[in-house]
């Protein structure tokens, strides 16, 4: 099994990955949950694995040592089941490892199980990944380090393997066997490095470099506007020989990175025309490009308002156009696919943000028929009811949701906040304060709860 680039995964996976990236700073918990689901369902989704492990390692670096020890202890009971599953289904065993790693990625036992299962699944990249994390937290584990060297070499990372083997050899200068292995590792790394350093024309080396940049852009690992021009040039030439929708989609993605939103929209509209029927995912991408184009225009006006006539009025018109355009597109998608709860939810959010609370309730009701949108749909519905002076209905709705809601639900804090607002609206400040405090235990900077807690505490004294 080889790592799958971003361009080779289904469009829903790409969208989920991009959402996780955009929320990684503000809500790393949601980002990790989303990425974990992607990795479990698409184990060869390379960049998703990389980002998930990065976030998990950051979490582990700040984790309480006692909490770490607790989760590592519990994994002793999980480990045998993972090993048993790996005998018949190594991919399922790899997925089983994600649960314990979500609690604490600094878990050598589970990481070893992941490496074993990955080797059984012929996924050298995943084995190297797991062993590398052990090395990161336990660099003096020589047994793991030797195994990591072999995994990296199998994965085509001979130069990375050489660095680790050199550290091992320094610890054992009199071990002639290890010194021989070091020479072999050095030779393998030299061969790998030689692909660039061998004699050849400057043009051929430049072409190789261009191809590398192109592949990185396709994989979604580069977001540099100047480098995106390399990809634009490549795909424009490719279209001359093969006018395919896939190439046009990739060209549109490159234009987005280069911030040429008009060109991106044009390419996506050509794809939409070829498809014939409305593709909701593609339509959302067109909407996103247009919204970014409007944001770009607004930023230009704000940066130098004196150079434009009636800059403030233009900004106001553009902001109105953003709301109007989103609403038109959302209504069209919902009309084309009336049974899609996600599209009903999007339309409900548009109505809500436009201040049209009554119609938003109808859309959220449709969205709540699916488990995925139930909690967030109820949260938005409650906020709409509060704006309509129907806070008691909002309280009844949310209290019912909390009867069955998981404590780990990613929208739980949003629902708690909405319930607190509803309690405040009917004069139940003490109940509201309790909800805000519950949020503050995990997310003290959530929305404006710090100010609300301070105010309510002062009122209750």
C-alpha positions as CSV (number, residue, x, y, z in Angstrom):
1,X,0.0,0.0,0.0
2,X,1.3,3.5,-0.9
3,X,0.4,6.8,0.6
4,X,-2.6,8.4,-1.3
5,X,-2.2,12.1,-2.2
6,X,-5.0,14.6,-1.6
7,X,-5.9,14.6,-5.3
8,X,-6.7,10.8,-5.2
9,X,-9.1,10.7,-2.3
10,X,-12.9,11.2,-2.7
11,X,-14.1,14.8,-2.8
12,X,-16.0,14.4,0.5
13,X,-12.7,13.4,2.1
14,X,-10.9,16.4,0.7
15,X,-13.6,18.7,2.0
16,X,-13.5,17.1,5.5
17,X,-9.7,17.4,5.5
18,X,-9.8,21.1,4.6
19,X,-12.4,21.8,7.3
20,X,-10.2,20.0,9.8
21,X,-7.2,22.2,8.7
22,X,-9.2,25.4,9.0
23,X,-10.4,24.5,12.6
24,X,-7.1,23.1,13.8
25,X,-6.1,26.2,15.8
26,X,-9.5,27.3,17.1
27,X,-10.9,23.8,17.8
28,X,-8.1,21.1,17.7
29,X,-10.5,18.6,19.3
30,X,-12.9,18.8,16.3
31,X,-10.0,18.7,13.9
32,X,-8.5,15.6,15.4
33,X,-11.9,13.8,15.5
34,X,-12.5,14.6,11.8
35,X,-9.0,13.5,10.8
36,X,-9.2,10.4,12.9
37,X,-12.4,9.4,11.1
38,X,-10.7,9.9,7.7
39,X,-7.6,7.9,8.7
40,X,-9.8,5.0,10.0
41,X,-11.8,4.9,6.7
42,X,-8.9,5.8,4.3
43,X,-5.7,4.5,6.0
44,X,-3.5,5.5,3.1
45,X,-4.7,9.2,3.2
46,X,-1.2,10.6,3.7
47,X,-1.6,14.3,4.6
48,X,-4.6,13.5,6.9
49,X,-2.3,11.0,8.8
50,X,0.4,13.6,9.0
51,X,-1.8,16.4,10.4
52,X,-3.5,14.0,12.8
53,X,-0.2,12.9,14.3
54,X,1.0,16.5,14.5
55,X,-2.0,17.5,16.5
56,X,-1.9,14.4,18.7
57,X,1.8,15.0,19.5
58,X,1.1,18.6,20.3
59,X,-1.6,17.4,22.7
60,X,0.7,14.8,24.3
61,X,3.4,17.4,24.9
62,X,1.0,19.3,27.2
63,X,-0.7,16.3,28.7
64,X,-0.6,15.7,32.4
65,X,1.9,12.9,33.2
66,X,-0.6,11.1,35.5
67,X,-3.2,11.1,32.7
68,X,-0.6,9.7,30.3
69,X,0.2,6.9,32.7
70,X,-3.5,6.1,33.1
71,X,-4.2,5.8,29.4
72,X,-1.0,3.8,28.8
73,X,-2.0,1.4,31.6
74,X,-5.5,0.9,30.1
75,X,-4.0,0.0,26.7
76,X,-2.5,-3.1,28.2
77,X,-6.0,-4.6,28.1
78,X,-6.6,-3.3,24.5
79,X,-3.3,-4.5,23.0
80,X,-4.2,-8.3,22.9
81,X,-7.4,-7.6,21.0
82,X,-5.6,-5.5,18.4
83,X,-3.0,-8.2,17.9
84,X,-5.7,-10.9,17.6
85,X,-7.6,-8.7,15.0
86,X,-4.3,-8.2,13.0
87,X,-4.1,-11.9,12.3
88,X,-7.1,-11.8,10.0
89,X,-7.6,-8.1,9.2
90,X,-4.5,-5.8,9.7
91,X,-6.4,-2.8,8.3
92,X,-9.1,-3.2,11.0
93,X,-6.3,-3.6,13.6
94,X,-4.8,-0.3,12.4
95,X,-8.2,1.4,12.9
96,X,-8.5,-0.1,16.4
97,X,-5.2,1.7,17.4
98,X,-6.7,5.1,16.7
99,X,-9.0,5.0,19.8
100,X,-6.2,4.6,22.4
101,X,-3.9,7.0,20.4
102,X,-6.7,9.6,20.6
103,X,-6.3,9.5,24.4
104,X,-2.6,9.7,24.4
105,X,-0.3,9.3,21.3
106,X,2.7,8.8,23.5
107,X,1.8,5.1,24.0
108,X,4.7,2.8,22.8
109,X,2.6,-0.4,23.3
110,X,-0.2,0.8,20.9
111,X,2.2,2.4,18.5
112,X,4.1,-0.9,18.3
113,X,0.8,-2.7,17.6
114,X,0.1,-0.1,14.9
115,X,3.6,-0.6,13.3
116,X,3.1,-4.4,13.4
117,X,-0.4,-4.2,11.8
118,X,0.9,-1.8,9.2
119,X,3.7,-4.2,8.2
120,X,1.2,-7.0,7.9
121,X,-0.9,-4.6,5.6
122,X,2.2,-3.8,3.6
123,X,1.9,-0.1,4.6
124,X,5.5,0.8,5.2
125,X,4.6,4.5,5.6
126,X,2.3,3.8,8.6
127,X,4.9,1.6,10.2
128,X,7.6,4.2,9.9
129,X,5.1,6.8,11.2
130,X,4.3,4.9,14.4
131,X,7.9,4.0,15.2
132,X,8.9,7.7,14.5
133,X,6.5,8.8,17.2
134,X,8.0,6.4,19.7
135,X,11.4,7.8,18.7
136,X,10.2,11.4,19.3
137,X,9.1,10.7,22.8
138,X,11.7,8.0,23.7
139,X,14.8,8.7,21.7
140,X,17.0,6.4,23.7
141,X,14.9,3.3,23.0
142,X,17.6,1.5,20.9
143,X,15.4,-1.5,20.1
144,X,12.8,0.8,18.6
145,X,15.4,2.9,16.9
146,X,16.9,-0.1,15.1
147,X,13.4,-1.1,13.9
148,X,12.7,2.5,12.8
149,X,15.8,2.5,10.7
150,X,14.6,-0.6,8.8
151,X,11.1,0.8,8.4
152,X,12.4,4.1,7.1
153,X,14.6,2.3,4.6
154,X,11.7,0.2,3.4
155,X,9.7,3.4,3.0
156,X,12.3,5.1,0.8
157,X,13.6,7.4,3.6
158,X,17.2,6.2,3.7
159,X,18.6,9.6,4.5
160,X,16.3,9.9,7.6
161,X,17.3,6.3,8.6
162,X,21.0,7.2,8.3
163,X,20.7,10.0,10.9
164,X,19.2,7.7,13.4
165,X,21.7,4.9,12.7
166,X,24.6,7.4,13.1
167,X,23.3,8.1,16.6
168,X,23.2,4.4,17.4
169,X,26.7,3.9,16.1
170,X,28.1,6.7,18.2
171,X,26.8,4.8,21.3
172,X,28.6,1.6,20.2
173,X,31.9,2.7,18.6
174,X,33.5,-0.7,19.2
175,X,30.7,-2.8,17.7
176,X,32.2,-3.8,14.4
177,X,28.9,-5.3,13.2
178,X,27.1,-2.0,13.8
179,X,29.8,-0.1,12.0
180,X,29.4,-2.3,9.0
181,X,25.7,-1.7,9.0
182,X,26.4,2.0,9.2
183,X,28.4,1.8,6.0
184,X,25.5,0.0,4.3
185,X,23.1,2.7,5.6
186,X,25.4,5.4,4.3
187,X,25.6,3.7,0.9
188,X,21.8,3.4,0.6
189,X,21.4,7.1,1.6
190,X,24.0,8.1,-1.0
191,X,22.1,6.1,-3.7
192,X,18.9,7.9,-2.8
193,X,20.5,11.3,-2.7
194,X,22.3,10.5,-6.0
195,X,19.0,10.9,-8.0
196,X,19.6,14.6,-7.8
197,X,23.4,14.8,-7.6
198,X,24.2,12.5,-10.5
199,X,25.5,14.2,-13.7
200,X,22.8,15.6,-15.9
201,X,21.6,18.8,-17.5
202,X,20.5,21.8,-15.5
203,X,17.3,21.6,-17.5
204,X,16.6,18.0,-16.4
205,X,17.3,18.9,-12.7
206,X,15.0,21.9,-13.0
207,X,12.3,19.6,-14.5
208,X,12.7,17.2,-11.6
209,X,12.4,20.1,-9.1
210,X,9.3,21.4,-10.9
211,X,7.8,17.9,-10.8
212,X,8.4,17.7,-7.1
213,X,6.8,21.1,-6.4
214,X,3.8,20.0,-8.6
215,X,3.4,16.8,-6.7
216,X,3.5,18.6,-3.4
217,X,0.8,21.1,-4.5
218,X,-1.3,18.2,-5.7
219,X,-0.9,16.5,-2.4
220,X,-2.1,19.7,-0.6
221,X,1.2,20.1,1.3
222,X,2.1,23.5,-0.3
223,X,-0.1,26.6,-0.2
224,X,2.3,29.1,-1.8
225,X,1.0,31.4,-4.5
226,X,4.2,31.6,-6.4
227,X,4.7,27.9,-6.5
228,X,1.1,27.4,-7.5
229,X,2.0,29.1,-10.8
230,X,4.1,26.0,-11.6
231,X,1.0,23.9,-11.3
232,X,-1.1,26.3,-13.3
233,X,1.4,26.1,-16.1
234,X,1.5,22.3,-16.0
235,X,-2.3,21.8,-16.0
236,X,-2.8,24.5,-18.7
237,X,-0.5,22.5,-21.0
238,X,-2.1,19.2,-20.0
239,X,-5.5,20.6,-21.1
240,X,-4.2,21.2,-24.6
241,X,-3.8,17.4,-25.0
242,X,-6.6,16.2,-22.7
243,X,-9.5,18.4,-21.8
244,X,-10.7,16.4,-18.8
245,X,-12.8,17.5,-15.9
246,X,-10.3,16.2,-13.4
247,X,-7.5,18.4,-14.8
248,X,-9.8,21.4,-14.8
249,X,-10.7,20.7,-11.1
250,X,-7.0,20.6,-10.3
251,X,-6.3,23.8,-12.3
252,X,-9.1,25.5,-10.3
253,X,-7.5,24.4,-7.1
254,X,-4.2,25.8,-8.2
255,X,-5.9,29.1,-9.1
256,X,-7.4,29.2,-5.6
257,X,-4.0,28.9,-4.0
258,X,-2.7,31.6,-6.3
259,X,-5.7,33.7,-5.2
260,X,-6.9,34.2,-8.8
261,X,-10.5,33.5,-7.9
262,X,-12.0,34.7,-11.2
263,X,-10.0,32.1,-13.1
264,X,-10.8,29.4,-10.6
265,X,-14.5,30.1,-10.9
266,X,-14.3,30.0,-14.7
267,X,-12.7,26.5,-14.6
268,X,-15.2,25.2,-12.1
269,X,-18.1,26.6,-14.2
270,X,-16.8,24.7,-17.2
271,X,-16.8,21.5,-15.2
272,X,-20.3,22.2,-13.9
273,X,-21.5,22.7,-17.5
274,X,-20.0,19.4,-18.6
275,X,-21.6,17.6,-15.7
276,X,-25.0,18.9,-16.7
277,X,-26.7,18.2,-13.3
278,X,-26.0,20.3,-10.2
279,X,-23.1,18.9,-8.1
280,X,-23.6,20.3,-4.6
281,X,-19.9,19.9,-3.7
282,X,-18.7,21.6,-6.8
283,X,-21.3,24.3,-6.4
284,X,-20.1,25.0,-2.9
285,X,-16.5,25.3,-4.2
286,X,-17.8,27.9,-6.8
287,X,-19.5,29.7,-3.9
288,X,-16.3,29.6,-1.8
289,X,-14.2,31.1,-4.6
290,X,-16.7,33.9,-5.2
291,X,-16.9,34.7,-1.5
292,X,-13.1,34.9,-1.3
293,X,-13.1,37.1,-4.4
294,X,-15.5,39.5,-2.6
295,X,-13.4,39.3,0.6
296,X,-10.4,40.2,-1.5
297,X,-12.1,43.3,-2.9
298,X,-13.3,44.3,0.6
299,X,-9.7,44.0,1.9
300,X,-8.4,46.2,-0.9
301,X,-11.0,48.9,-0.2
302,X,-10.2,48.8,3.6
303,X,-6.4,49.0,3.0
304,X,-6.6,52.2,1.1
305,X,-10.1,53.8,1.3
306,X,-8.9,57.2,0.1
307,X,-8.0,55.9,-3.3
308,X,-11.6,54.8,-4.0
309,X,-14.8,56.7,-4.4
310,X,-17.3,56.0,-1.6
311,X,-15.2,53.1,-0.2
312,X,-17.4,52.6,2.8
313,X,-20.5,52.4,0.7
314,X,-18.8,49.9,-1.6
315,X,-17.8,47.8,1.3
316,X,-21.3,47.8,2.6
317,X,-22.7,46.7,-0.8
318,X,-20.1,43.9,-1.0
319,X,-21.0,42.6,2.4
320,X,-24.7,42.6,1.4
321,X,-23.8,40.8,-1.8
322,X,-22.0,38.1,0.2
323,X,-25.2,37.4,2.3
324,X,-27.4,37.6,-0.8
325,X,-25.2,35.3,-2.9
326,X,-24.9,32.7,-0.2
327,X,-28.6,32.6,0.2
328,X,-29.4,32.3,-3.5
329,X,-26.9,29.4,-3.9
330,X,-28.1,27.6,-0.7
331,X,-31.7,27.9,-1.8
332,X,-30.9,26.5,-5.3
333,X,-29.0,23.5,-3.8
334,X,-31.7,22.7,-1.3
335,X,-34.4,22.9,-4.1
336,X,-32.4,20.6,-6.3
337,X,-31.8,18.1,-3.5
338,X,-34.7,18.4,-1.1
339,X,-33.8,15.3,0.8
340,X,-30.3,16.3,1.7
341,X,-30.2,17.3,5.4
342,X,-26.8,19.0,5.0
343,X,-28.1,21.3,2.4
344,X,-31.1,22.2,4.5
345,X,-28.7,23.0,7.4
346,X,-26.7,25.3,5.1
347,X,-29.8,27.1,4.0
348,X,-31.0,27.4,7.7
349,X,-27.7,29.0,8.6
350,X,-28.1,31.5,5.8
351,X,-31.6,32.4,6.9
352,X,-30.4,32.7,10.5
353,X,-27.5,35.0,9.6
354,X,-29.8,37.1,7.5
355,X,-32.1,37.5,10.5
356,X,-34.9,35.4,8.9
357,X,-35.5,33.2,12.0
358,X,-38.9,31.7,11.1
359,X,-37.8,30.0,7.9
360,X,-34.5,29.0,9.5
361,X,-36.4,26.9,12.0
362,X,-38.0,24.9,9.2
363,X,-34.6,24.2,7.6
364,X,-33.0,23.1,10.9
365,X,-36.0,20.8,11.5
366,X,-35.2,19.0,8.3
367,X,-31.5,18.9,9.1
368,X,-32.1,17.4,12.6
369,X,-33.5,14.3,11.0
370,X,-29.9,13.0,10.6
371,X,-27.8,12.3,13.6
372,X,-24.8,14.3,12.2
373,X,-26.8,17.5,12.3
374,X,-29.0,16.8,15.3
375,X,-27.1,18.7,18.0
376,X,-25.9,21.6,16.0
377,X,-29.3,21.9,14.3
378,X,-31.0,22.1,17.7
379,X,-28.4,24.7,18.9
380,X,-29.2,26.9,15.9
381,X,-32.9,26.4,16.4
382,X,-32.7,27.4,20.0
383,X,-30.8,30.6,19.1
384,X,-33.5,31.4,16.5
385,X,-36.2,30.8,19.1
386,X,-34.5,33.1,21.5
387,X,-34.4,35.9,18.9
388,X,-38.2,35.3,18.4
389,X,-38.8,35.7,22.1
390,X,-39.6,32.0,22.5
391,X,-36.9,31.1,24.9
392,X,-39.0,28.6,26.9
393,X,-39.3,26.5,23.7
394,X,-35.6,26.8,23.2
395,X,-35.0,25.5,26.8
396,X,-37.4,22.6,26.3
397,X,-35.7,21.6,23.0
398,X,-32.1,21.7,24.4
399,X,-32.9,20.0,27.7
400,X,-34.4,17.2,25.7
401,X,-31.3,16.9,23.6
402,X,-29.0,16.8,26.6
403,X,-30.8,13.7,27.8
404,X,-29.2,11.7,25.1
405,X,-26.2,13.8,24.1
406,X,-22.8,12.3,24.4
407,X,-20.4,14.3,26.7
408,X,-17.9,14.0,23.9
409,X,-20.2,15.5,21.2
410,X,-18.1,18.1,19.4
411,X,-21.1,20.6,19.5
412,X,-21.8,20.1,23.2
413,X,-20.2,23.4,24.2
414,X,-22.3,25.2,21.5
415,X,-25.4,23.7,22.9
416,X,-24.5,24.5,26.5
417,X,-23.9,28.1,25.4
418,X,-27.2,28.4,23.7
419,X,-29.0,26.9,26.7
420,X,-27.3,29.4,28.9
421,X,-28.5,32.2,26.6
422,X,-32.0,30.8,26.9
423,X,-31.9,30.6,30.7
424,X,-30.7,34.2,30.8
425,X,-33.6,35.3,28.5
426,X,-36.1,33.9,31.0
427,X,-34.3,35.3,34.1
428,X,-32.7,32.0,35.3
429,X,-29.3,33.5,35.8
430,X,-28.1,30.8,38.2
431,X,-28.8,28.0,35.7
432,X,-27.1,30.0,33.0
433,X,-24.1,30.5,35.2
434,X,-23.8,26.7,35.8
435,X,-23.8,26.1,32.0
436,X,-21.2,28.7,31.3
437,X,-19.0,27.4,34.1
438,X,-19.2,23.9,32.6
439,X,-17.9,25.2,29.3
440,X,-15.2,27.2,31.0
441,X,-13.7,24.1,32.6
442,X,-12.5,22.9,29.2
443,X,-12.7,26.1,27.1
444,X,-12.3,29.2,29.2
445,X,-12.1,31.4,26.0
446,X,-15.2,30.1,24.4
447,X,-17.3,32.9,22.9
448,X,-17.9,35.6,25.6
449,X,-18.4,33.2,28.6
450,X,-15.7,34.9,30.7
451,X,-17.6,38.2,30.7
452,X,-20.9,36.5,31.2
453,X,-19.6,34.5,34.2
454,X,-18.1,37.6,35.7
455,X,-21.4,39.5,35.3
456,X,-23.6,36.7,36.6
457,X,-21.4,36.1,39.6
458,X,-21.6,39.8,40.4
459,X,-25.4,39.8,40.1
460,X,-25.8,36.8,42.4
461,X,-23.6,38.2,45.2
